[in-house]
Amino acid sequence: MNARRLLAPALRSATAATLAAGGYIHAQLYIDGYRFIHLIGPLFLLQASASVALAALLLVGTPPLLLRATTRTPPN
């Protein structure tokens, strides 16, 4: 089996795990007191939800639209 075929899912899973961990940390910081800081608190919550959503998309197998646009090869 090709090493590249095995590497892609492993990297995708690792990226999803780090995104989810970052989202969890930001959600905990929001709960622990950042929610009372004007403008910063809601941004922490937004970052937490965006990280978890992107992690879920990566696990499902759908790369972000920007990734698709940048990796597309032009037709000959």
C-alpha positions in Angstrom: 0.0 0.0 0.0 1.2 3.5 -0.8 2.6 5.4 2.1 0.9 8.6 0.9 -2.5 6.9 1.1 -1.8 6.1 4.8 -0.3 9.4 5.6 -3.3 11.6 4.5 -5.9 10.1 6.9 -3.4 10.2 9.8 -2.6 13.8 9.1 -6.3 14.7 8.8 -7.1 13.0 12.1 -4.2 14.7 13.8 -5.3 18.1 12.5 -8.9 17.5 13.5 -7.7 16.5 17.0 -5.6 19.6 17.5 -8.4 21.8 16.2 -10.9 20.2 18.5 -8.5 20.5 21.5 -8.0 24.2 20.7 -11.7 24.7 20.5 -12.2 22.9 23.8 -9.6 25.1 25.5 -11.2 28.3 24.2 -14.6 27.1 25.3 -13.2 26.4 28.8 -11.6 29.8 29.0 -14.9 31.4 27.9 -16.7 29.6 30.7 -14.0 30.3 33.3 -14.4 34.1 33.0 -13.6 35.4 29.5 -17.4 35.7 28.9 -17.4 38.8 31.0 -14.8 40.6 28.9 -16.5 42.8 26.4 -15.8 41.7 22.8 -13.1 39.2 23.7 -15.5 36.8 25.3 -17.8 36.3 22.3 -14.7 36.0 20.1 -13.4 33.1 22.2 -16.8 31.4 21.9 -16.8 32.0 18.1 -13.3 30.5 17.8 -14.3 27.5 19.9 -17.3 26.8 17.7 -15.4 27.3 14.5 -12.6 25.0 15.6 -15.0 22.2 16.5 -16.9 22.6 13.2 -13.8 22.5 11.1 -12.6 19.4 13.1 -15.9 17.7 12.4 -15.6 18.6 8.7 -12.1 17.2 8.5 -13.1 13.9 10.2 -16.1 13.5 7.8 -13.6 13.9 4.9 -14.7 17.2 3.5 -11.7 19.5 3.1 -12.4 23.2 3.5 -13.3 25.1 0.4 -10.1 27.1 0.4 -8.1 23.9 0.4 -10.0 22.7 -2.6 -9.5 25.9 -4.4 -5.8 26.1 -3.8 -5.0 22.5 -4.7 -7.0 22.4 -8.0 -4.8 22.0 -11.0 -5.6 24.0 -14.1 -6.7 22.1 -17.2 -4.3 21.6 -20.0 
